[in-house]
């Protein structure tokens, strides 16, 4: 069986096809331009694979996931220029009459990490996957299902306690200024120190400020969800930075609850080559395929 995956991000779309063992057979990257141009390139790509049996899309958002909503399958009101109110799933449905799954980008990644833990014979039944990049978000898998009924989680916009030495930084979220995304997304480096995060040495105190905020987000996730693991992905995250986050977590959480050794509890994604969402999409596509085909029987 051939399965399709679209990981739709703000800067690029990753389209791939794979088999039922989740081996990637073909993959391309499409720059995110206008909705019409980008979605046409996606359609053209998948038209090359007429045997594709199911497709899963994990998209940047916010997106409408309530199946009974008029705008189910749409990218809703988004700060991403031109993309508000885009009927993403509708365009794909118009072109391919196959089962389709629709979820947020971070949910796709979270599901990929969940599937990979099963493949590695060490199932993580409950996990939170955060991404810290241009924006901040989290996907949550609990016992193989996503959390969120009225919508996908919007963890990027939780409120935090401000760090000392950072009181004068306003924050960059257009809605809240100093929410998690406003204080700890990638572009905050430009605002605080005038250069890209990848050019800021890990010894710079700005990383301690970032670790303080991200550790608070991990604590909130721990208290709300009680996951087995918290996976931190995205361009801001690196192994040396993770150590700073673990240290802050340890200090702030003060062993209130028992969690796994922090080296195992707060981790980087396990799927190589940023492939978590593609793997997650393959698994969600096959799940949707069987769901729709069993209902038909
Ligand atoms: Zn916000």
Boltz pocket constraint, residues with backbone or C-beta under 6 A from the ligand:
constraints:
  - pocket:
      binder: B
      contacts: [[A, 156], [A, 157], [A, 173], [A, 174], [A, 175], [A, 176], [A, 177], [A, 179], [A, 180], [A, 181], [A, 182]]
      max_distance: 6.0
